[in-house]
Amino acid sequence: WMQELVAPSSDLYAFAPAIVFVLLDGRELIPDAWSETEAFSGLDSMLAALAAAIRAHTDISFVVSTLDIPRRSLAPLASPRIEEALQARWREGLDKEGIAVLDLSDIVATLGRSHCYSPKMWYLGGLRFSSTGEKAIVREMRRIRNAFAGSRKKLLALDLDNTLWGGVVGEDGVGGLDLAPTGTGSRFYDFQKRIKDLADMGVLLAVVSKNNPEDALDAIRNHPHMPLREDDFVAVKANWLPKPQNLKDLAATLNIGLDSFVFLDDSPVEREAVRASLPEVTVPDFPADTSTLESFIAELSREYFLLPRATREDAEKTAMYRSEAKREDEKSRFDSLDSFLESLQMELTLRPLSENDIPRAAQLTQKTNQFNLTTRRYTEADLARMSQDPSWFIRIGSLTDRFGDFGQ
């Protein structure tokens, strides 16, 4: 595998791949005959060579697995173990180099080694993983490939009662909701914390709930253990309209396609209504066992919201869309569009693309809107290569006005 990566004329580079997954077997990578010093030195050498090969091929997106190294030698309970230290050293090296990661060790930990590996197939044919392990790895590869291709969903629409908290706020009151850092309410508390993580990565959050708006906002604003607050949502649609109608209105207000929506609701009736009326919206089944909510949202994140890396715009996306709502409100106060635009005091900055701009620029080329006139899509590796090629002229713009920053 190392020869393929370091040799410029290897079959790997002759194939001209867009993305390369380097999936490594920790047991084979570190020979039993190596001493502890040799193991760490060998690992560092492999990391250095791998990083150099990746830097030499900026036109390819590389994804490298973490290591899973089981203990093979027999030893007493009180004996030193270096396997975890080697795994940590490898992961630290990947992170230091900014290399995208396929977290094999996490897949193994989730499935369990007895389910992920197949000793029988290893001894019969040199096949390390079981069919269960292979399927899990392929699923993760597909998700990562989709993330690099920019096919990420943009908005998570959320019901409230028995979804973000236990109970019905209109009947139980704010104080009667099942939501707390400990006890049964912690399942919803942990669920909300993971949803907040998604918001920090640029996923837009919205409430779509059949509720009195006063009751819904009272809980969001005033419940003492509510991780998500009003500012975390781009919109709170708490009313008695059909939920498909609220989702359509939300898409129109935010200028986002419904195919970028994921809708979560504990009610099978509401989920089916959205599926029937708006088939472009993704509607996962909500877990009947709410103790699994945290693992449910983690799996949902990897399936629909995975990012190669977060940009500044991702972290500030909710604020940007809230500013856009203020602009729309302000627009209604003006008799002419020209007067409204002049009042915004917009400032545009154009500059050459820098290395730090590449992740955001790649995201922008994946968008399907009026700003991508060619519909050509570019990966980070494409843009890195193009920025070094004098036959390309690349500029990136940023825009601000009196309401805030539009980003790049």
N, C-alpha and C positions, 0 to 999 in steps of 0.2 A: 504493500500500500504506500509506503514512503517513496519507493522508486517511482511509482506512478505520479506522485505529487511533485517530486523535486526535479524530475527530468522534463525539460521543456518540450521534447519531442515524443513524449509518451502517448500511448493510445488514448489516455484520458483527455489530453488537450487536443489531440487530432479530432476527437469526437465533437469538440467545441460545445460543451454543455452550458446551459444557463445556470444550473444549480447543481452542486455536488454535496452529497451526504457522506461524511466519513464516519462509519459505524464501527467502533472498535471493541474487541473482546479483551477485557481487562486481564483475564487469566492467561491468554496467549501473549499479551503485550509485555507482561513482566515475567520472565522465565523464573522457575523455582530455583535455579542454580545461582541467580543473582543475590549478592549480599544486599543489606539495606542501603549502603552507600551507592552500590551499582544501580539499584532500583531507582533511587531519586535522581542520580546523575543521568541515567538512561532516559527517564521521563522528561527531564529538563531539555535534553538534547532533541528528543522527538518534538517537544513543544516548539522549540526554536526553529527547527526545520519546517514544521507545519506552518508556523506563522510567516516565515520567509516565503514559502510557496504561495500562500494566500495573498501576501502583499505583491507578489510578482504577477498575479493574475486578477487584476481588479475588474476584469470583464465577467468574472464568474462569482456567483454567490455561494459561499462555502458554509456548511452547517456541520459541526463536529460533535460527536456524542460525548457525554460524560462517561466515566468508567465505573463499572461494577466489578469489584475484585473480591470474590469469596475467599475465605481462609481455607487453604487446602491441607496444610500440615497439621498433624495432631499435636496438641500441646496442653499443658495443665491450665487451670483457670487463671492463675496468676502468671501470665507470660505476656511479653510485649507484642502488640499487633501494629503492623505498619500499613495494613490495607486501607484503613480509613484515611490515614495521612496521605497516602499516594493518591487516593481519589480526590481529596481536598486540594492537593498540589496541582493536579491536572485541571480541576475546575477553576482554581484561582488563575492559572496560566491562561486559560481560554478567556476568562473575564478581563484580565489585564490587557490582552490583545484585542478585545472588542469583537471576538469571534462569536457568531450565532451558535446556539447550543441546542442539540437534541438531548433532552435529559433522560438518558437511558437508565441511570441509577434510580430515578424517580419512578419510571415505568416498572422496573424490577421490584422496587419497594412496594408499589401499589398492588401488583399482581402476586408477589411472593415468588421467590426463586424456584420453588417446586412447580409453579405454574408457568413461569416465563421460560425456563430452560427445559431441554429434553436430553437427559443423559443417554437414553437409548439411541436417539438419532445422531448424537455426537459420536458415539463409538461405532455406529453402523456406517455413517456417511459424512462425518465432519460437519454436521449441521447443528449449530449451537442452540438455536431457539426452538421452542415448541410452536405449534400452529397458533396457540393463544398468544404467545409472546410476539410472533411475527405479525399477527394482525394488529396488535397494539402499537408496534413500531411503525408499521405501514400507515396506520391511522394518524400517528403523530407526524410522519413525513408529509402526508397529504395536507394536514393543517398548516405546517410550516411553509410548504410550497404555496398554498393559497395566500398565506400572509405576505410572502414576498411578491406575489402577483397582485396584491392590493385588493383582494376580494373580501375585505373585512366589512362586517355590518357596522352601522353608525350609531344606532339608537336603541336603547332598551326601554320599552314601555312597561310600566309596572302597575298592577292593581295594588290596593292597600289592605283591606280587611282580609285576614287569614292568608295574606301573601307577604307583605312587609312586616306585619305584626299579627299576633294571634288575637282573635276577637273581632267584634264589629263596633267601630268607634261611635256610631250613631246610637247604639243600644247600651254598650258597656261604659261609654265615656272614656276620656283620655286615661284616667287613673285605673280603669279596669282592663286595659289592654295587656296582653301577654308579651312583654318586651322588657328584658333586663339583662345585665351582664352575667347573672347567675340563674340557676334553676331552669324551669321549662322555657322561660322567655329568652334564654341565651341562644336558642336555635335561630330565632329571628334576629337577634342582636348580631350574631356572627354572620348571618346571611347578609344583613345590611352592610357590615364592615367590608365584606368582599365586593359588594356592589359599589361601595365607595372607592375601592381600589380600581375598579373599571373606570369610574369617572375620572380618577387621577391619570388614567392612561388615555383619556380622550374620548371615551364612550359617552354619548349624550344620554341622560336619564330624563324620563318624563313620567308623570303620574297619569294614568287613565283609570278612573274609579267611579263607580256609581255610588255617590255620596253627596251629602250636603257639603258645599265648599267650605262653610264655616267650621264644620266638624273635622274635615280632613286637614285643613290648615292649622287648626288648633293642636291636633296631634303632632303634625310635622314640626310646628314651631315650639311647642311647649312640653312635649313628653320628655321627662328628664333623661331617658336612656335611648333616645333616637339618634343613631349615628348619622343618618341622612337628614339634612335640613333643607329648607326651601331653596337656598342658594345652590344646592347640588343638582337641582332639576332645571331644565330649560323651560319646562311648562308643567303646570299642575291643572289637569282637566278633571275636576271633581264635579260631576253633575249627573243628570239622569238621562242624558242622551244615549243612544246605542253606542257601544264601544267602537264598532267599525266606523261610525260617523266621526267620533272623536279622533281616531287614528288618521282618517283622511284629512280632517281639519288641521291636525298637527303637522302632517306632511306638507300641506300647502303653506302653512305659516312659516315653517322652517326651511322650505324649499329643498326637501330631502325626499328621495324616492321611497315609496313604501317597501320596495325590495331590500332596503337597508334597515328595516325595522325588525326587532325581536320583541315579542309580546309575551309577558308572563302573567298568568292569572290562575288562581286556585280553582276556579269554577269551570268544569267541563263544558257547561252550556255556553259560557262567554267565549271560551277557546274555540268551540265549534262555530259559533257565530262569526268570529273573525276569520277563521279558515274558509268558511263558505263565501263570505262577502269580499274578503281581501286575500286571495290565494297567494299574492306576492309577499305577504307578511309571514315571517317565520314564527310559528307558534309551537314551542316545545310543550310536551306534557309536564305538568307540575307534579312534583313527587307527592304521593299519598302519605309517605312517612316524612314528616317535616324535620325529623332529626337528621336527615340527609341533605338539608338545604345548602349547607356550606360546600359539601363536595359536589352538589348539583350545579351551583353557580361557578365553581372552579372548572368543571367539565364544559359548561356552556361558554365560559370565557375562551377556552382553548379551541372550541369548535367554531365560534363565530366572531371573536373579537381579538384574535391573536395579532400582535404587532412584532415585526423584526426588532424595532427599537422605538422608544417614545421620543417625540420632539417637543420643543417648547410649546408649539401650537396645540399639540395633543393635550398637554396639561391645562391649557387655558381655554379649551374649546367651549366649555359650558358658559364661561363668562362672555366669550365672543357671541354666542347665539343669544344670550340674554341681552347683550348690547344691541343686537340686530332687532330684537323685539321692541326695544326703546326707539330705534330709528323708525320702525314702521308706525309706532304710535305718534311720533313727532311728525311724520309725513302727512298725516291726516289734518294737521293744523295749517298747512300751506295751500295756497290756491294754485301754485304752479310748481312743476317738478324742478325747473331751473332754480327757483328761489330756495326750495328745500335743499337741493344739492349744494348750493352756495353756502347755506347755513351750516353745513356739516364741517366746513373747514378741513377738507381732506388734504393729506400730504402723501405723495407717492415717492418711494425711494427705489431706484434700480441700481443693481451692482452685480459684478461678476460672481458666478457661483463659487463658493468656497467648499472645502471638504466638510465643514460642519453643516452646510446647507443641504448636502446630498440626500440624507434620509427624508427630509420634508419635500424636496424637489421630486423624489421618486414617488412619494405619496400623491403629489399633485398630478403627475402624468397618468396616474391610474384612475383619476376621476372622469366620469362621463358627464360633461356639462359644456356650457358655451365657451369655457376657457381652454378646452383641449380641441383645437380646430382640426387636428389630423387624426385623432383617436388612436395614435400610436402610444404604446405603453413602454415605459423604460424602468428597469430595475436600478437599484443603487449601483450595482456593478456596471451597468450600461452608462450611467451618468458619470461615474468615476473615470471610465475610459474616455468618454466624449470630452470631459473637461480638460484632458491632457492632449486632445487632438486639435491642432490649429484650424482644421477645416470646419469645426463646430464653433458657433457663437452662442454662448449660454449666459443669460442674465436672469436674476430672480428679483421679484418685486415685493415690497411690503407696503401696506397702506394703513394709515391711522386717520381718525377723525375725532371730533370732540366727545364722542361716546365711547371710544376705546380703540383697540388695535384689531384690525382685520387679520393680522398675521401675514405670512408669506404667501 
